Amino acid sequence: MVVLLRRSSLRSRVTMGFTRKWDETCPRVYDSWEDDGVNWVIQDLAPEDDDIAMDILANEFLPDEPLCSYSKLTEDPESVRSMVQFWRDCLAQRMSLGCYTVVDGQKTLVGLNVCVLDTIEERVPSTPIEGAAWKNVYGAMAYLEEKCDPFKYLNLDTVLHALGLSVKRDYRGKHLGSRILAARKPLSLLHGIKATATVFTGPASQKSAAKAGFTTASAANSREMAAAGLNYPNDDSITIKLMVKRYDE
C-alpha cells in the first residue's frame, strides 16, 4: 500500500493546493521500449483514462495489497467507496503515471502509479476516510509516519508521494512495476522535486524498490501495529516500510 500520512486524524492529506496545468505538452512520455514485438510507453496518466485506472485499482490492487487484504477491504462497501474517492482526488492533481501498450498507434492502459506532489506548506485534508477497513489500512500508514516524517528525514519541503502502484494481472512478470518506479525520476525532475517517498507493504514490492535504489526510512510489523490498537495479527507476518529515494545525489 502506498498511502502516506502525517497525522493520526482519519482524514486524507491530498495536496489540493497544487494542480498541474494540463496543456499541449501533455501527456509527457518518461520511458518507452519494445519487447518481444510489443511497444510500451510510460507517460502521464491521461484524464480520459481515469475510469480505467480506477477499475485497475479497485479490481487488481485492492484484492492483492496486504493491508487491504488482511482488513478485508473489498468486503466493506463503505471503505471501497471512500478509497475510490480518495484515489480520484489524487488523480485530479495530474501527477500520476500510466503504463501503456501501443498497438497500431492505439494505447491501452495496463498499469499505473498514483502520485501526488506534497509540500510542508500545503497539506490540506479533503477526503474523509470512511469505513472500518479503510480506517484500519489508513491507521497503519499514520502509525508508520508517526515514527518517521519523510519531510524531516529528507530535509526537504516538497516530496513526490505515491499512493498505489498496480499492474493488471495479465501483464505481470514483465518488470513493469520497476519501470514505473524508475519513471518517477524524470517526472519529479520535470517539476523540480528532489525525492520520492512510498510505503511499501509487501516483500516483493519492497525488494523491487530496494533494487531501484530506495532506502528504508522506517518500518513496522503487524505486532507493533496491533499493539498500537489496530486490527492486525499479533505476530510478524506483515511488515510495512517507508522507503525513500533522492534524485539530487
C-alpha positions as CSV (number, residue, x, y, z in Angstrom):
1,M,0.0,0.0,0.0
2,V,1.3,3.4,-0.8
3,V,-0.7,5.9,1.3
4,L,1.4,8.5,3.2
5,L,0.0,10.4,6.2
6,R,1.3,12.9,8.6
7,R,-1.5,13.0,11.2
8,S,-3.3,10.4,13.2
9,S,-6.6,12.0,12.2
10,L,-8.6,9.7,9.9
11,R,-8.7,12.2,7.1
12,S,-6.6,12.2,3.9
13,R,-4.0,14.7,3.2
14,V,-4.2,15.0,-0.6
15,T,-2.5,18.3,-1.6
16,M,-5.3,20.2,-3.3
17,G,-3.3,23.5,-3.4
18,F,-1.3,22.2,-6.4
19,T,-2.9,21.1,-9.6
20,R,-0.7,20.6,-12.6
21,K,-1.5,22.6,-15.7
22,W,-2.5,20.1,-18.4
23,D,-1.6,21.7,-21.7
24,E,-0.5,20.8,-25.2
25,T,2.8,19.3,-23.9
26,C,0.8,16.6,-22.0
27,P,0.9,13.8,-21.7
28,R,4.7,13.7,-21.2
29,V,6.5,10.4,-22.0
30,Y,9.1,9.3,-19.5
31,D,10.1,5.9,-20.8
32,S,9.4,3.8,-24.0
33,W,10.7,0.5,-25.2
34,E,10.0,-2.5,-27.4
35,D,9.9,-6.1,-26.0
36,D,9.0,-9.3,-27.9
37,G,7.2,-7.4,-30.6
38,V,5.2,-5.2,-28.1
39,N,5.7,-1.4,-27.8
40,W,5.4,0.0,-24.3
41,V,5.3,3.6,-23.0
42,I,5.2,5.1,-19.5
43,Q,3.7,8.6,-19.5
44,D,1.5,11.0,-17.6
45,L,-1.8,9.2,-16.9
46,A,-4.2,10.9,-19.3
47,P,-7.5,12.3,-17.9
48,E,-9.6,10.2,-20.3
49,D,-8.1,7.1,-18.7
50,D,-9.0,7.9,-15.2
51,D,-12.0,5.5,-15.2
52,I,-9.9,2.6,-16.5
53,A,-7.3,3.5,-13.8
54,M,-9.9,3.3,-11.1
55,D,-11.0,-0.1,-12.4
56,I,-7.5,-1.4,-12.2
57,L,-7.0,-0.1,-8.7
58,A,-10.4,-1.4,-7.5
59,N,-10.2,-4.8,-9.1
60,E,-6.5,-5.6,-9.2
61,F,-4.9,-3.6,-6.4
62,L,-7.4,-3.8,-3.6
63,P,-7.7,-7.6,-3.5
64,D,-3.9,-8.1,-3.6
65,E,-2.5,-5.4,-1.4
66,P,-1.5,-7.0,2.0
67,L,-3.1,-4.4,4.4
68,C,-6.3,-4.2,2.3
69,S,-6.4,-8.0,2.0
70,Y,-6.0,-8.6,5.7
71,S,-8.5,-5.9,6.5
72,K,-11.0,-7.5,4.0
73,L,-11.5,-4.1,2.5
74,T,-13.2,-5.4,-0.6
75,E,-15.9,-6.8,1.6
76,D,-16.6,-3.3,3.1
77,P,-18.6,-1.2,0.5
78,E,-18.2,2.0,2.5
79,S,-14.4,1.5,2.6
80,V,-14.2,0.8,-1.1
81,R,-16.3,3.9,-1.9
82,S,-14.2,6.1,0.3
83,M,-10.9,4.8,-1.1
84,V,-12.0,5.2,-4.7
85,Q,-12.9,8.8,-3.9
86,F,-9.5,9.2,-2.3
87,W,-7.8,8.0,-5.4
88,R,-9.9,10.2,-7.7
89,D,-8.9,13.2,-5.7
90,C,-5.3,12.2,-6.1
91,L,-5.6,11.7,-9.9
92,A,-7.1,15.2,-10.2
93,Q,-3.7,16.6,-9.4
94,R,-2.5,15.1,-12.7
95,M,0.9,13.8,-11.4
96,S,0.2,10.1,-11.8
97,L,1.9,7.7,-14.2
98,G,0.4,5.3,-16.6
99,C,2.0,2.3,-18.4
100,Y,0.5,1.6,-21.8
101,T,0.9,-1.0,-24.6
102,V,0.9,0.6,-28.0
103,V,-0.6,-1.4,-30.9
104,D,-1.2,0.2,-34.3
105,G,-1.0,3.6,-32.6
106,Q,-3.7,2.6,-30.0
107,K,-2.6,3.0,-26.4
108,T,-4.1,0.6,-23.8
109,L,-3.6,1.3,-20.0
110,V,-2.2,-1.8,-18.3
111,G,-0.7,-0.3,-15.1
112,L,-0.4,2.9,-13.1
113,N,1.2,4.6,-10.1
114,V,-1.0,7.1,-8.2
115,C,1.4,10.0,-7.4
116,V,0.9,13.4,-5.7
117,L,3.1,16.4,-5.2
118,D,3.1,17.1,-1.4
119,T,4.6,20.0,0.4
120,I,5.1,21.0,4.0
121,E,3.1,24.2,3.5
122,E,0.1,22.7,1.7
123,R,-1.3,19.6,3.4
124,V,-5.0,20.2,3.1
125,P,-7.2,17.3,4.3
126,S,-10.0,16.9,1.8
127,T,-11.2,13.3,1.5
128,P,-12.8,11.8,4.6
129,I,-11.5,8.3,5.4
130,E,-14.7,6.2,5.9
131,G,-15.3,2.6,6.5
132,A,-13.7,0.4,9.2
133,A,-11.4,-1.5,6.8
134,W,-10.1,1.7,5.1
135,K,-9.6,3.3,8.5
136,N,-7.5,0.2,9.6
137,V,-5.3,0.5,6.5
138,Y,-5.0,4.2,6.8
139,G,-4.2,3.9,10.5
140,A,-1.3,1.7,9.8
141,M,0.1,4.4,7.5
142,A,-0.4,7.0,10.2
143,Y,1.4,4.9,12.7
144,L,4.4,4.5,10.4
145,E,4.7,8.2,9.7
146,E,4.5,9.0,13.3
147,K,7.8,7.1,13.6
148,C,9.3,9.0,10.7
149,D,8.2,12.1,8.9
150,P,9.6,11.9,5.4
151,F,10.0,15.6,5.1
152,K,12.2,15.8,8.2
153,Y,14.0,12.6,7.2
154,L,14.8,14.0,3.7
155,N,15.2,17.6,4.9
156,L,13.0,18.8,2.0
157,D,9.9,20.9,1.7
158,T,8.5,19.0,-1.4
159,V,8.2,15.3,-2.0
160,L,6.6,13.1,-4.6
161,H,4.4,10.7,-2.7
162,A,3.0,7.6,-4.3
163,L,-0.3,6.1,-3.2
164,G,-0.9,2.9,-5.1
165,L,1.0,1.1,-7.8
166,S,-0.8,-1.7,-9.8
167,V,-0.2,-3.7,-12.9
168,K,-3.0,-5.8,-14.5
169,R,-2.6,-9.4,-13.7
170,D,-2.3,-10.4,-17.4
171,Y,0.8,-8.2,-17.7
172,R,2.6,-9.1,-14.5
173,G,6.1,-10.7,-14.6
174,K,7.4,-8.2,-17.2
175,H,9.1,-5.9,-14.6
176,L,6.6,-3.2,-15.4
177,G,6.5,-2.1,-11.7
178,S,10.2,-1.5,-11.7
179,R,10.0,0.6,-14.9
180,I,7.1,2.6,-13.4
181,L,9.2,3.2,-10.3
182,A,12.1,4.4,-12.4
183,A,9.8,6.8,-14.3
184,R,9.2,8.8,-11.1
185,K,12.6,10.3,-11.5
186,P,12.0,12.2,-14.8
187,L,8.5,13.1,-13.6
188,S,10.0,14.5,-10.4
189,L,12.9,16.4,-12.0
190,L,10.4,18.0,-14.5
191,H,8.7,19.6,-11.6
192,G,11.8,20.4,-9.5
193,I,11.1,17.6,-7.0
194,K,14.2,16.2,-5.3
195,A,12.9,13.0,-3.8
196,T,10.0,10.5,-3.6
197,A,8.6,8.5,-0.7
198,T,6.4,5.5,-0.6
199,V,5.0,3.0,1.9
200,F,5.7,-0.5,0.5
201,T,3.7,-3.2,2.2
202,G,4.7,-6.5,0.6
203,P,8.1,-8.3,0.4
204,A,8.0,-8.3,-3.4
205,S,7.4,-4.6,-3.7
206,Q,10.0,-3.8,-1.0
207,K,12.6,-5.9,-2.8
208,S,11.8,-4.2,-6.1
209,A,12.1,-0.8,-4.5
210,A,15.4,-1.7,-3.0
211,K,16.7,-2.8,-6.4
212,A,15.5,0.6,-7.7
213,G,17.7,2.4,-5.2
214,F,15.1,3.1,-2.5
215,T,16.3,3.0,1.1
216,T,14.2,2.3,4.2
217,A,13.5,5.3,6.4
218,S,11.1,3.5,8.8
219,A,9.4,0.1,9.3
220,A,6.7,-1.5,11.4
221,N,5.4,-5.1,11.7
222,S,1.9,-6.3,12.4
223,R,2.8,-7.0,16.1
224,E,3.7,-3.3,16.5
225,M,0.5,-2.2,14.7
226,A,-1.6,-4.5,16.8
227,A,0.0,-3.1,20.0
228,A,-1.0,0.4,18.7
229,G,-4.6,-0.7,18.7
230,L,-5.0,-1.5,15.0
231,N,-6.7,-4.7,13.8
232,Y,-3.6,-6.7,12.7
233,P,-2.3,-10.1,13.8
234,N,-0.1,-10.1,16.9
235,D,2.9,-11.6,15.0
236,D,5.5,-10.6,12.4
237,S,3.5,-11.8,9.4
238,I,3.2,-8.3,7.9
239,T,6.0,-5.7,7.7
240,I,5.5,-2.3,6.0
241,K,8.3,0.0,5.1
242,L,8.5,3.7,4.4
243,M,11.1,3.9,1.6
244,V,12.6,6.9,0.0
245,K,14.8,7.9,-2.9
246,R,16.6,11.1,-3.6
247,Y,17.2,12.5,-7.1
248,D,19.7,15.2,-6.2
249,E,22.6,13.0,-5.2
